[in-house]
Amino acid sequence: MTKPLKIIPLGGLNEIGKNMTAYEYGGDIIVVDAGVAFPDDEMFGVDLVIPDTAYLVKNKSKVKAFFITHGHEDHIGALPYVMRDFDCPVYCTRLTAGILEIRLIEHKMLDKVKLVRIDAGDTVDASAFTVEAIHVNHSIADSVAFAIRCPAGLVVQTGDYKIDPTPIQGEITDLTRFGELGREGIDLLLADSTNVEREGFAMSERMVGKTLEELFSGCDKRIIVSTFASNIHRIQQIINAAWKNGRKVAVTGRSMENILNVASGLGYISIPYDTMIDLSKIKQYPDHKICVISTGSQGEPMSALYRMAFSGHRQITISESDLVILSSSAIPGNEKSIYRLINELFRKGAEVIYEKLDAVHVSGHACKEELKMMLALTKPKNFMPVHGEFRHLKAHAELACECGVDPGHVFISDIGRVLEMYPGGNCKLNGTVPSGKLLVDGFGVGDVGSVVLRDRKLLSQDGLITVVVTINGMDGSLLAGPDIVSRGFVYMKESEEIMDEIKETVFESLGDCQRQHVSDAATIRSTISDDVKELLYHKTKRSPIVLPVVQII
């Protein structure tokens, strides 16, 4: 029987972020993207969420290469963690490689990862696969789609894209190449679903430039603009608007500084002579001569703009003499943080412009008419919507059917679910592989699991009670304690009665253990824990974590 191509999404389906897709044919695997997602409110203390790559690690000898569509965190952020387990090249465009180098240096992984720079139009042979990079427009330069060929057929994965007729830099999305591939015969299309619910076309990035120039023109305030550090086209337009209006530009935020250095060094940003100044020198100029470009458009607590708003920034304090522009849209789940930031900026007296008030942001993702255009050009035999929550995938699947794709050839999948494609374009969903999410907390990857999260949730809700006792190992008598320590449960000095009852319960628990000749510490800890939990729930209807510390001497 002819071998199938297995398409295995390991992230990016039924969720926003941590995009990763594996392609397996026979003894060869290639992987497209390796992104992160950001933790939700239930993931206490977690820094990042990355795909579970257990299946790839199990088959690491088969993994021949990684291919990266563009330099956004939801497509590259997991790579420094993932590549600890693999020894194969990573193919990406120049700007993506520049951004990845920063990440790899931070993780001390630069010498361990072989970055291979490619350009749109290049073709790479990776064992059974031939991968062609196709230029697309997005909110970061050097974005590409991939046409993936193997003996089972041709698959096109669009990556994140839009069709911008007037891009800031470079050419428009290579619609000609997509059309040529469509005429050749595309067996399967995987396409970005993020904006499928938005009618019409995504606005051109140049529209933001016009709005920025209008806001800068005649403004006598200091202007602070916050945007995504990776959106170098937006940064270019901010610099252009400042230069046209005689303003000096300073940047704040480590990621902004790093990417600006990379992008300008590679020629993706053009900075007019004598425009940039160091942040430490902004007080040497009047307010109407200064523009600050900042990180923090998502309300991140450690970001530069957040520290400005909450009076924690060393060099900038927000006041009535500031115009703050948030040139971004909210990543789903960040709305509360963003509006808290906006409220604080208003409270400090600043004038604040954000997406709901003016056209200071446009999306980098294709809207409904652009998605239709991609389907019309590629004419795929089979279609799998990717990059979105279930509602996005469902709407995109329905759109594909409207555009002529046979409903029986449209597959709404999930992470870990395998789609098999046979020569001639026959596809079917067949089985699953291990998948899910790994939680990154500090330097730890995957060591924070459901039990730890449950305990952190309990600690945040009901607190902790620690009971410390010292017991005679010969006869089980109490030598010291019980000492009670409360954290996040009650303030001990104001709750002496409940503390006394806890101590009395511990005395009774130890007495029971002594009468039953129980001498092992584990059983004694369990008895104390159960009895104290029962008392506290009966008295307070709360269930703090009870941590007995039993020392036997």
Summary of the structure (lengths in Angstrom):
residues: 553
radius of gyration: 28.4
end to end distance: 69.9
largest distance: 87.2
contacts: 1902
relative contact order: 0.12
helix: 35%
strand: 26%
